[in-house]
Amino acid sequence: MAAAAKIPSGVTIWNAMRDELLMNMYQLPFTTLPPTIFHVYLHPADYDRIEGIVPRIISELQKALSEEVRKTNEGRARPAGMLSRLIEHEEAGPIEVPATGWDVHIHADRNDGLKPGELGIESMLPLPAPVEFGGPPTTRIVKAVISNTGRSSTTIEVQQPAPPPRMATDQSTTERATLRYDDEQGAHLFSMRKDTLSVGRGGSAVWVDVQVVTTTKVSREHFRLRRDASGAFFIQDLSAWGTSVNGEPLPPAIPGQDGVLQPGAERPLIPPARIELADALVVHFEAPQGLRTEVRPQT
């Protein structure tokens, strides 16, 4: 009888994350850029065992990342140092700690992609636009699965969306709005405490702020919400099966030349609102009285 798979510990998660950090850096003439965003996925049964201490694990992982960068920077001049083995130039510049801190998330894998005991880690490194080609900036995404037989990974680069017109944004964590919904795991109430968020089923390759557990008619990333500096809200469809607001369909996502869905046009979202995801799930959107800003529909 095969032995039960061992649940990944905090140390196991850290060891795997440290490997992803050191293997996936990008060297510039004077600095070295590390991946700054990490999404860790565990089999749902493994996640359930640690769910109560996930915030503590994330906090310690963030501290460990900064400490690892500090130690690596201090030892980068040593001929046999880890950094000189992992990136090409012997005199690599110091690794840059992200100014806004490390963005670390731990999720249950809801896509049946991981077996008990396995880890999935998605690391993301925003890269500047290539000057010689004048192309858009991209994000390098490395998706790795770590099991007792080793590590496998894939690497892709995706184009970063064009930035919206520059405007003042609210950096506080004040509640902007709430999203209330019922999925296969029961009733949920999500507090929107930043100016953008995404909603969908999520998964190992797609991270969302609000992950719903429901039919596959709901896309991995189904829709996005945005709040501008004036307090007005906007919604955008990214799904295959459509999104409606108060019974009115949003402009749909359209396949691009490569077959990948491109987001539909943004539309104003006036709270309170009923957001319907592919006739499969309803999200009730509400905002505090002071944030209910009337806006004119976009053309």
LOBA-574840 format. One record per residue (C-alpha): residue in three letters; x negated, z negated, y. Coordinates in steps of 0.25 Angstrom, whole numbers, padded with zeros to 4 digits, always signed. Layout:
ALAXZY;...
***
This chain:
MET+0000+0000+0000;ALA-0006+0004+0013;ALA-0009-0007+0023;ALA+0000-0008+0036;ALA-0006-0002+0048;LYS-0013-0012+0057;ILE-0006-0013+0071;PRO-0015-0009+0082;SER-0020-0021+0090;GLY-0024-0022+0104;VAL-0038-0020+0101;THR-0035-0008+0092;ILE-0028-0002+0104;TRP-0039-0005+0113;ASN-0050+0001+0104;ALA-0042+0014+0103;MET-0039+0014+0118;ARG-0054+0012+0121;ASP-0057+0024+0113;GLU-0048+0033+0120;LEU-0053+0028+0133;LEU-0068+0031+0130;MET-0065+0044+0123;ASN-0056+0051+0133;MET-0063+0049+0146;TYR-0066+0060+0157;GLN-0079+0061+0164;LEU-0081+0064+0178;PRO-0094+0065+0186;PHE-0094+0051+0191;THR-0083+0044+0183;THR-0076+0044+0169;LEU-0061+0045+0168;PRO-0054+0037+0157;PRO-0040+0039+0152;THR-0032+0030+0160;ILE-0019+0030+0153;PHE-0017+0025+0138;HIS-0004+0025+0130;VAL-0006+0018+0117;TYR+0005+0021+0106;LEU+0007+0012+0093;HIS+0017+0014+0082;PRO+0030+0007+0086;ALA+0028-0004+0075;ASP+0014-0007+0080;TYR+0019-0007+0095;ASP+0030-0017+0092;ARG+0020-0027+0087;ILE+0013-0027+0100;GLU+0024-0024+0110;GLY+0024-0038+0115;ILE+0009-0037+0120;VAL+0008-0023+0124;PRO+0007-0027+0139;ARG-0005-0036+0135;ILE-0011-0025+0127;ILE-0010-0015+0138;SER-0016-0025+0148;GLU-0028-0028+0139;LEU-0030-0013+0136;GLN-0031-0010+0151;LYS-0041-0021+0153;ALA-0049-0016+0141;LEU-0049-0002+0147;SER-0055-0007+0160;GLU-0066-0015+0152;GLU-0070-0004+0143;VAL-0072+0005+0155;ARG-0080-0006+0162;LYS-0089-0007+0149;THR-0090+0007+0147;ASN-0094+0010+0162;GLU-0105-0001+0161;GLY-0111+0005+0148;ARG-0110+0020+0151;ALA-0124+0021+0154;ARG-0129+0017+0141;PRO-0133+0028+0132;ALA-0125+0024+0120;GLY-0113+0019+0128;MET-0099+0023+0124;LEU-0096+0031+0137;SER-0109+0040+0134;ARG-0104+0043+0120;LEU-0090+0047+0124;ILE-0091+0056+0136;GLU-0101+0067+0138;HIS-0110+0063+0150;GLU-0120+0052+0148;GLU-0119+0047+0162;ALA-0103+0046+0163;GLY-0097+0040+0175;PRO-0090+0027+0174;ILE-0076+0027+0168;GLU-0066+0025+0179;VAL-0056+0014+0178;PRO-0042+0019+0182;ALA-0038+0014+0196;THR-0024+0011+0192;GLY-0028+0005+0179;TRP-0026+0009+0164;ASP-0013+0014+0160;VAL-0010+0009+0146;HIS+0003+0009+0138;ILE+0006+0005+0124;HIS+0018+0012+0117;ALA+0025+0012+0104;ASP+0024+0026+0098;ARG+0038+0031+0096;ASN+0035+0045+0091;ASP+0030+0041+0077;GLY+0016+0046+0080;LEU+0009+0034+0076;LYS+0008+0026+0063;PRO+0007+0011+0063;GLY-0007+0006+0067;GLU-0010+0019+0074;LEU-0012+0020+0089;GLY-0009+0031+0099;ILE-0017+0032+0112;GLU-0014+0042+0123;SER-0025+0041+0134;MET-0023+0049+0147;LEU-0033+0053+0157;PRO-0029+0060+0170;LEU-0039+0071+0173;PRO-0042+0078+0187;ALA-0039+0093+0189;PRO-0050+0102+0185;VAL-0057+0106+0198;GLU-0062+0119+0193;PHE-0049+0124+0188;GLY-0040+0117+0198;GLY-0030+0113+0188;PRO-0021+0101+0187;PRO-0025+0087+0183;THR-0023+0084+0169;THR-0022+0071+0160;ARG-0030+0071+0147;ILE-0021+0064+0136;VAL-0028+0059+0123;LYS-0018+0055+0112;ALA-0025+0048+0101;VAL-0020+0041+0088;ILE-0028+0030+0082;SER-0026+0026+0068;ASN-0034+0020+0056;THR-0040+0034+0053;GLY-0045+0037+0067;ARG-0041+0043+0080;SER-0035+0056+0083;SER-0032+0062+0097;THR-0027+0074+0105;THR-0030+0077+0120;ILE-0022+0084+0129;GLU-0023+0087+0144;VAL-0010+0088+0152;GLN-0008+0092+0167;GLN-0004+0081+0176;PRO+0008+0083+0184;ALA+0007+0087+0198;PRO+0007+0075+0207;PRO+0020+0073+0216;PRO+0019+0073+0231;ARG+0011+0061+0235;MET+0019+0050+0240;ALA+0019+0035+0240;THR+0023+0028+0227;ASP+0027+0014+0224;GLN+0016+0007+0216;SER+0023-0006+0214;THR+0030-0009+0201;THR+0043-0012+0207;GLU+0055-0007+0198;ARG+0059+0007+0203;ALA+0070+0009+0193;THR+0076+0005+0179;LEU+0079+0014+0167;ARG+0088+0009+0157;TYR+0091+0015+0143;ASP+0094+0013+0129;ASP+0086+0020+0118;GLU+0084+0018+0103;GLN+0077+0005+0106;GLY+0088-0001+0114;ALA+0090-0004+0129;HIS+0079-0003+0139;LEU+0077-0005+0154;PHE+0064+0001+0160;SER+0060-0003+0174;MET+0053+0009+0182;ARG+0042+0002+0190;LYS+0034+0015+0194;ASP+0037+0028+0201;THR+0037+0037+0189;LEU+0041+0035+0174;SER+0044+0044+0162;VAL+0055+0042+0151;GLY+0055+0047+0137;ARG+0052+0044+0122;GLY+0037+0044+0125;GLY+0027+0045+0114;SER+0012+0046+0111;ALA+0010+0058+0119;VAL+0020+0055+0130;TRP+0020+0042+0138;VAL+0033+0038+0146;ASP+0036+0026+0154;VAL+0050+0024+0147;GLN+0050+0027+0132;VAL+0063+0028+0126;VAL+0066+0028+0111;THR+0076+0039+0108;THR+0079+0053+0102;THR+0069+0064+0103;LYS+0078+0071+0113;VAL+0072+0062+0123;SER+0058+0068+0127;ARG+0045+0060+0126;GLU+0045+0060+0141;HIS+0059+0063+0145;PHE+0060+0061+0160;ARG+0052+0055+0172;LEU+0056+0047+0184;ARG+0049+0046+0197;ARG+0052+0038+0210;ASP+0046+0043+0223;ALA+0041+0035+0235;SER+0055+0035+0241;GLY+0061+0028+0229;ALA+0068+0041+0224;PHE+0068+0043+0209;PHE+0066+0057+0202;ILE+0068+0061+0187;GLN+0062+0072+0179;ASP+0065+0078+0165;LEU+0054+0080+0155;SER+0062+0082+0143;ALA+0066+0092+0133;TRP+0081+0088+0132;GLY+0084+0085+0146;THR+0087+0073+0156;SER+0099+0071+0164;VAL+0102+0061+0175;ASN+0117+0057+0177;GLY+0121+0068+0168;GLU+0113+0079+0176;PRO+0102+0086+0169;LEU+0088+0085+0175;PRO+0080+0098+0177;PRO+0074+0100+0163;ALA+0060+0100+0159;ILE+0055+0114+0156;PRO+0045+0119+0146;GLY+0032+0124+0152;GLN+0024+0136+0147;ASP+0017+0127+0137;GLY+0030+0122+0132;VAL+0029+0108+0138;LEU+0041+0103+0146;GLN+0038+0102+0161;PRO+0046+0092+0168;GLY+0059+0096+0175;ALA+0061+0094+0190;GLU+0063+0081+0196;ARG+0076+0076+0200;PRO+0080+0064+0209;LEU+0086+0052+0201;ILE+0096+0043+0208;PRO+0098+0029+0202;PRO+0106+0025+0195;ALA+0105+0037+0185;ARG+0108+0040+0171;ILE+0096+0048+0164;GLU+0099+0055+0151;LEU+0088+0059+0142;ALA+0092+0071+0133;ASP+0106+0065+0131;ALA+0099+0055+0122;LEU+0096+0043+0131;VAL+0100+0038+0145;VAL+0092+0031+0155;HIS+0099+0023+0166;PHE+0090+0024+0179;GLU+0092+0014+0190;ALA+0084+0010+0202;PRO+0085-0002+0212;GLN+0095+0000+0223;GLY+0083+0002+0233;LEU+0077+0013+0225;ARG+0089+0022+0224;THR+0085+0033+0233;GLU+0094+0045+0235;VAL+0086+0058+0234;ARG+0090+0073+0235;PRO+0089+0081+0223;GLN+0077+0090+0222;THR+0079+0105+0221;
***
